[in-house]
Amino acid sequence: MPKKVLNGIVVSDKPNKTITVLVERKYQHPVLKKVMRARKKYNAHDEENKFKIGDKVSIRESRPFSKNKKFEVIEEIK
């Protein structure tokens, strides 16, 4: 099964080796047919602490690093 890859914006870099990424997706409501916007925050592993707030990054699903951290940073999106 392929790993899930998501793109988002870093909203927090306070914890050591961890960043919080806000991922936004758009979908059409099944009944109303209106385009809805859903946001979700993911904790991702950042080994070198190199990403800062406001960076656009790509994260990939991986083995669990902790209770809430199940993603790792692949790269920064230019």
N, CA, C and O atoms as a MOPAC input file, in Angstrom:
PM7 MOZYME 1SCF
protein

 N      0.83600 1    -1.18000 1     0.00000 1
 C      0.00000 1     0.00000 1     0.00000 1
 C      0.88700 1     1.25100 1     0.00000 1
 O      1.80700 1     1.35000 1     0.81200 1
 N      0.62100 1     2.20900 1    -0.90200 1
 C      1.47800 1     3.39500 1    -0.96000 1
 C      1.29300 1     4.29500 1     0.25100 1
 O      0.23300 1     4.32500 1     0.87500 1
 N      2.35100 1     5.02400 1     0.56300 1
 C      2.32000 1     5.95000 1     1.69500 1
 C      1.55500 1     7.20900 1     1.29200 1
 O      1.62600 1     7.64900 1     0.14500 1
 N      0.82400 1     7.78100 1     2.24700 1
 C      0.07000 1     9.00700 1     1.99800 1
 C      1.03300 1    10.19300 1     1.99200 1
 O      1.84400 1    10.33800 1     2.90600 1
 N      0.94600 1    11.04000 1     0.96600 1
 C      1.78200 1    12.23500 1     0.86000 1
 C      0.86300 1    13.45200 1     0.87300 1
 O     -0.08200 1    13.53200 1     0.08900 1
 N      1.14800 1    14.41000 1     1.77800 1
 C      0.32200 1    15.60100 1     1.93800 1
 C      1.18000 1    16.85100 1     1.84900 1
 O      2.35900 1    16.83200 1     2.20300 1
 N      0.57900 1    17.94400 1     1.37300 1
 C      1.26200 1    19.23400 1     1.30300 1
 C      0.57800 1    20.19700 1     2.25200 1
 O     -0.64900 1    20.20900 1     2.35100 1
 N      1.37100 1    21.01400 1     2.96000 1
 C      0.78100 1    21.95900 1     3.88900 1
 C      1.76600 1    23.02300 1     4.32200 1
 O      2.88400 1    23.11200 1     3.81200 1
 N      1.32400 1    23.83500 1     5.28100 1
 C      2.11100 1    24.95300 1     5.78300 1
 C      2.45600 1    24.70400 1     7.24600 1
 O      1.60600 1    24.27500 1     8.02600 1
 N      3.71000 1    24.97600 1     7.61600 1
 C      4.15600 1    24.80400 1     8.99800 1
 C      3.52100 1    25.90000 1     9.86000 1
 O      3.68200 1    27.08900 1     9.58200 1
 N      2.79700 1    25.48800 1    10.91100 1
 C      2.16100 1    26.45700 1    11.81200 1
 C      2.81800 1    26.48700 1    13.18000 1
 O      2.56600 1    27.40900 1    13.95600 1
 N      3.66700 1    25.48700 1    13.50500 1
 C      4.37600 1    25.47800 1    14.78000 1
 C      5.66400 1    24.67900 1    14.64300 1
 O      5.71100 1    23.64900 1    13.97100 1
 N      6.71600 1    25.18400 1    15.30200 1
 C      7.99300 1    24.46000 1    15.32100 1
 C      8.57400 1    24.44000 1    16.72900 1
 O      9.78600 1    24.30700 1    16.89900 1
 N      7.71900 1    24.57200 1    17.73900 1
 C      8.17600 1    24.64900 1    19.12500 1
 C      8.83300 1    23.36600 1    19.63900 1
 O      9.93600 1    23.43500 1    20.18000 1
 N      8.19000 1    22.18100 1    19.48900 1
 C      8.82200 1    20.98400 1    20.06200 1
 C     10.11200 1    20.61200 1    19.33100 1
 O     10.28000 1    20.94300 1    18.15700 1
 N     11.00200 1    19.94000 1    20.01100 1
 C     12.26300 1    19.52200 1    19.41100 1
 C     12.02100 1    18.40200 1    18.39800 1
 O     11.34500 1    17.41800 1    18.69800 1
 N     12.58200 1    18.56400 1    17.19200 1
 C     12.48700 1    17.59100 1    16.09500 1
 C     11.05100 1    17.33300 1    15.64300 1
 O     10.75900 1    16.27200 1    15.09200 1
 N     10.16500 1    18.27900 1    15.86800 1
 C      8.76900 1    18.12300 1    15.46700 1
 C      8.24700 1    19.44000 1    14.90100 1
 O      8.56200 1    20.51700 1    15.40700 1
 N      7.44100 1    19.33500 1    13.84000 1
 C      6.72000 1    20.49800 1    13.33300 1
 C      5.24400 1    20.13300 1    13.22200 1
 O      4.89400 1    18.96200 1    13.07400 1
 N      4.38700 1    21.14200 1    13.29400 1
 C      2.96000 1    20.94500 1    13.09000 1
 C      2.61600 1    21.53400 1    11.73500 1
 O      2.91300 1    22.69700 1    11.45900 1
 N      1.98400 1    20.71900 1    10.88300 1
 C      1.67500 1    21.11500 1     9.50900 1
 C      0.16600 1    21.19400 1     9.34300 1
 O     -0.54900 1    20.25300 1     9.68800 1
 N     -0.32500 1    22.32200 1     8.81000 1
 C     -1.73900 1    22.51000 1     8.53700 1
 C     -1.99500 1    22.12600 1     7.08600 1
 O     -1.47300 1    22.75500 1     6.16500 1
 N     -2.81200 1    21.07500 1     6.88900 1
 C     -3.13200 1    20.58500 1     5.55000 1
 C     -4.57800 1    20.95800 1     5.25300 1
 O     -5.47700 1    20.70700 1     6.05600 1
 N     -4.78700 1    21.55900 1     4.08900 1
 C     -6.12700 1    21.98300 1     3.68800 1
 C     -6.54700 1    21.20600 1     2.44900 1
 O     -5.77500 1    21.06800 1     1.50000 1
 N     -7.78400 1    20.69700 1     2.46700 1
 C     -8.29200 1    19.99300 1     1.29800 1
 C     -9.67300 1    20.51500 1     0.96100 1
 O    -10.40200 1    20.97400 1     1.84000 1
 N    -10.03200 1    20.44600 1    -0.31100 1
 C    -11.34500 1    20.89000 1    -0.76800 1
 C    -12.10400 1    19.68300 1    -1.29200 1
 O    -11.53600 1    18.81300 1    -1.95300 1
 N    -13.39000 1    19.64200 1    -0.98900 1
 C    -14.22900 1    18.55600 1    -1.46200 1
 C    -15.63300 1    19.08600 1    -1.68600 1
 O    -16.00200 1    20.13000 1    -1.14900 1
 N    -16.41600 1    18.36300 1    -2.48200 1
 C    -17.78300 1    18.76200 1    -2.74600 1
 C    -18.72600 1    18.04100 1    -1.80600 1
 O    -18.65700 1    16.82100 1    -1.66400 1
 N    -19.60700 1    18.79200 1    -1.16400 1
 C    -20.56800 1    18.20900 1    -0.23700 1
 C    -21.50900 1    17.30100 1    -1.02000 1
 O    -22.00300 1    17.69300 1    -2.07700 1
 N    -21.76600 1    16.08000 1    -0.51400 1
 C    -22.55900 1    15.12200 1    -1.28900 1
 C    -24.00900 1    15.55900 1    -1.55300 1
 O    -24.56300 1    15.22500 1    -2.60000 1
 N    -24.62000 1    16.28700 1    -0.63800 1
 C    -26.01000 1    16.69200 1    -0.81400 1
 C    -26.11700 1    18.11800 1    -1.34500 1
 O    -26.84300 1    18.37700 1    -2.30500 1
 N    -25.39400 1    19.03400 1    -0.71900 1
 C    -25.49900 1    20.45000 1    -1.06800 1
 C    -24.74900 1    20.82600 1    -2.34100 1
 O    -25.02100 1    21.87000 1    -2.93300 1
 N    -23.81000 1    19.98700 1    -2.76700 1
 C    -22.97400 1    20.22800 1    -3.95500 1
 C    -22.12500 1    21.49000 1    -3.83700 1
 O    -21.65000 1    22.02700 1    -4.83800 1
 N    -21.93900 1    21.95500 1    -2.60900 1
 C    -21.12000 1    23.12600 1    -2.35400 1
 C    -19.67700 1    22.67300 1    -2.12700 1
 O    -19.44400 1    21.62500 1    -1.52500 1
 N    -18.72000 1    23.45200 1    -2.60100 1
 C    -17.30600 1    23.12700 1    -2.38000 1
 C    -16.94400 1    23.53200 1    -0.95000 1
 O    -16.99100 1    24.70800 1    -0.59000 1
 N    -16.58500 1    22.54000 1    -0.15100 1
 C    -16.25300 1    22.75000 1     1.25400 1
 C    -14.74400 1    22.72400 1     1.42200 1
 O    -14.02400 1    22.15100 1     0.60400 1
 N    -14.27300 1    23.35600 1     2.49700 1
 C    -12.84600 1    23.39200 1     2.80000 1
 C    -12.62400 1    22.76900 1     4.17300 1
 O    -13.21400 1    23.20500 1     5.16200 1
 N    -11.77700 1    21.75300 1     4.23000 1
 C    -11.47700 1    21.08600 1     5.50100 1
 C    -10.00100 1    21.27800 1     5.81300 1
 O     -9.14800 1    21.17800 1     4.93200 1
 N     -9.71300 1    21.55500 1     7.08100 1
 C     -8.33300 1    21.73000 1     7.52800 1
 C     -8.03400 1    20.72000 1     8.61600 1
 O     -8.90000 1    20.38200 1     9.42300 1
 N     -6.79900 1    20.24000 1     8.63200 1
 C     -6.37900 1    19.31800 1     9.67800 1
 C     -4.90200 1    19.53700 1     9.95600 1
 O     -4.12200 1    19.81600 1     9.04700 1
 N     -4.52700 1    19.40800 1    11.22400 1
 C     -3.13100 1    19.57400 1    11.62300 1
 C     -2.50100 1    18.20600 1    11.84800 1
 O     -3.10600 1    17.32100 1    12.45300 1
 N     -1.27900 1    18.04600 1    11.35500 1
 C     -0.51000 1    16.82500 1    11.53300 1
 C      0.82600 1    17.16800 1    12.17700 1
 O      1.44300 1    18.17700 1    11.83600 1
 N      1.27300 1    16.32700 1    13.11100 1
 C      2.61400 1    16.45600 1    13.65200 1
 C      3.54800 1    15.63900 1    12.77500 1
 O      3.25300 1    14.48900 1    12.44900 1
 N      4.67600 1    16.23100 1    12.39200 1
 C      5.61700 1    15.56000 1    11.50300 1
 C      7.02500 1    15.62400 1    12.09000 1
 O      7.38400 1    16.58100 1    12.77700 1
 N      7.81000 1    14.59400 1    11.80700 1
 C      9.17500 1    14.49700 1    12.31600 1
 C     10.10900 1    15.33200 1    11.45200 1
 O     10.13800 1    15.17800 1    10.23100 1
 N     10.87100 1    16.21500 1    12.08600 1
 C     11.84800 1    17.08400 1    11.41800 1
 C     13.19100 1    16.87500 1    12.12300 1
 O     13.48400 1    17.54200 1    13.11500 1
 N     13.99400 1    15.96200 1    11.61600 1
 C     15.21200 1    15.51400 1    12.29700 1
 C     16.19200 1    16.64700 1    12.58900 1
 O     16.77500 1    16.68700 1    13.67200 1
 N     16.38600 1    17.58200 1    11.63200 1
 C     17.39800 1    18.63100 1    11.80100 1
 C     16.84100 1    19.96100 1    12.28600 1
 O     17.58400 1    20.94000 1    12.35600 1
 N     15.56700 1    20.02800 1    12.62000 1
 C     14.92200 1    21.28300 1    13.06200 1
 C     15.15700 1    22.41800 1    12.06300 1
 O     15.43400 1    23.54700 1    12.46900 1
 N     15.05200 1    22.13500 1    10.77100 1
 C     15.38000 1    23.16600 1     9.77400 1
 C     14.17100 1    23.90800 1     9.21600 1
 O     14.34200 1    24.91400 1     8.52800 1
 N     12.95900 1    23.44300 1     9.49300 1
 C     11.76800 1    24.10800 1     8.96000 1
 C     11.18700 1    25.06500 1     9.98700 1
 O     11.11600 1    24.75200 1    11.17600 1
 N     10.77300 1    26.23300 1     9.51500 1
 C     10.25400 1    27.29300 1    10.38500 1
 C      8.80300 1    27.58300 1    10.03400 1
 O      8.29300 1    27.09300 1     9.02600 1
 N      8.13800 1    28.37900 1    10.86600 1
 C      6.74300 1    28.73500 1    10.65200 1
 C      6.59200 1    29.45900 1     9.31300 1
 O      7.36000 1    30.36900 1     8.99700 1
 N      5.59300 1    29.04400 1     8.53100 1
 C      5.31900 1    29.66400 1     7.23400 1
 C      5.88400 1    28.90000 1     6.05600 1
 O      5.50700 1    29.18100 1     4.91900 1
 N      6.78000 1    27.93600 1     6.28000 1
 C      7.34600 1    27.14600 1     5.18500 1
 C      6.28600 1    26.20800 1     4.62400 1
 O      5.48100 1    25.64900 1     5.36900 1
 N      6.29400 1    26.03700 1     3.29200 1
 C      5.41900 1    25.05400 1     2.66100 1
 C      6.21400 1    23.76000 1     2.54700 1
 O      7.30700 1    23.74500 1     1.97900 1
 N      5.66800 1    22.68100 1     3.08400 1
 C      6.38600 1    21.41300 1     3.11000 1
 C      5.51100 1    20.27000 1     2.59900 1
 O      4.28600 1    20.37500 1     2.53300 1
 N      6.16800 1    19.19900 1     2.24800 1
 C      5.51200 1    17.96800 1     1.85000 1
 C      5.83600 1    16.91600 1     2.90900 1
 O      7.00100 1    16.72000 1     3.25300 1
 N      4.80300 1    16.23700 1     3.42900 1
 C      5.01500 1    15.22300 1     4.46400 1
 C      4.51900 1    13.86700 1     3.97200 1
 O      3.60100 1    13.78100 1     3.15500 1
 N      5.15000 1    12.80700 1     4.49100 1
 C      4.82400 1    11.44800 1     4.07200 1
 C      4.50600 1    10.59900 1     5.29300 1
 O      5.14400 1    10.73600 1     6.33600 1
 N      3.53300 1     9.73500 1     5.16200 1
 C      3.17300 1     8.80400 1     6.22100 1
 C      4.33800 1     7.85100 1     6.47200 1
 O      4.99100 1     7.40300 1     5.53000 1
 N      4.59900 1     7.54200 1     7.74300 1
 C      5.72200 1     6.66500 1     8.07800 1
 C      5.40500 1     5.89000 1     9.34600 1
 O      4.27900 1     5.91000 1     9.84200 1
 N      6.40900 1     5.21300 1     9.85500 1
 C      6.22300 1     4.48800 1    11.11300 1
 C      5.95000 1     5.48800 1    12.22600 1
 O      6.38100 1     6.63600 1    12.11900 1
 N      5.25700 1     5.10400 1    13.28300 1
 C      4.99800 1     6.04300 1    14.37600 1
 C      6.29100 1     6.44000 1    15.09600 1
 O      7.06800 1     5.58100 1    15.51300 1
 N      6.50900 1     7.74500 1    15.23600 1
 C      7.63700 1     8.25700 1    15.99900 1
 C      7.24000 1     8.44900 1    17.45600 1
 O      8.08200 1     8.35900 1    18.35000 1
 N      5.95300 1     8.71400 1    17.69800 1
 C      5.42400 1     8.87200 1    19.05000 1
 C      3.91700 1     8.66300 1    18.97300 1
 O      3.39700 1     8.21700 1    17.95100 1
 N      3.22200 1     8.98600 1    20.05600 1
 C      1.76900 1     8.78000 1    20.11100 1
 C      1.04000 1     9.51900 1    18.99200 1
 O      0.14400 1     8.95600 1    18.36100 1
 N      1.41100 1    10.76300 1    18.74200 1
 C      0.70100 1    11.58000 1    17.75800 1
 C      1.47900 1    11.84100 1    16.47300 1
 O      0.93900 1    12.42100 1    15.53100 1
 N      2.73400 1    11.42100 1    16.42600 1
 C      3.59800 1    11.76600 1    15.29100 1
 C      3.78400 1    10.56600 1    14.38100 1
 O      4.55400 1     9.65500 1    14.68500 1
 N      3.05900 1    10.57200 1    13.24100 1
 C      3.10800 1     9.44900 1    12.31300 1
 C      3.48300 1     9.87200 1    10.89400 1
 O      3.29000 1     9.11300 1     9.94500 1
 N      4.01800 1    11.08800 1    10.75200 1
 C      4.45100 1    11.60300 1     9.45600 1
 C      5.88900 1    12.09400 1     9.56700 1
 O      6.36600 1    12.41000 1    10.65700 1
 N      6.57500 1    12.15300 1     8.42200 1
 C      7.91600 1    12.71400 1     8.37400 1
 C      7.99100 1    13.69000 1     7.20200 1
 O      7.27600 1    13.54100 1     6.21200 1
 N      8.86200 1    14.68400 1     7.32600 1
 C      8.99700 1    15.69900 1     6.28900 1
 C      9.83500 1    15.13900 1     5.15300 1
 O     10.89900 1    14.56300 1     5.38200 1
 N      9.34900 1    15.31300 1     3.91600 1
 C     10.09800 1    14.87500 1     2.74000 1
 C     10.96900 1    16.02700 1     2.23900 1
 O     12.18600 1    15.89200 1     2.10900 1
 N     10.30900 1    17.18600 1     1.95300 1
 C     11.02100 1    18.30200 1     1.36300 1
 C     10.24000 1    19.59600 1     1.55200 1
 O      9.06900 1    19.59000 1     1.93100 1
 N     10.91800 1    20.70100 1     1.27900 1
 C     10.26200 1    22.00700 1     1.27900 1
 C      9.79700 1    22.29400 1    -0.13500 1
 O     10.51400 1    22.02200 1    -1.09800 1
 N      8.60500 1    22.84100 1    -0.26100 1
 C      8.05600 1    23.17200 1    -1.57900 1
 C      8.38800 1    24.62300 1    -1.86600 1
 O      8.11300 1    25.50400 1    -1.05300 1
 N      8.97100 1    24.86400 1    -3.00900 1
 C      9.35500 1    26.23700 1    -3.37900 1
 C      8.17800 1    26.99600 1    -3.92200 1
 O      8.31100 1    28.16500 1    -4.28400 1

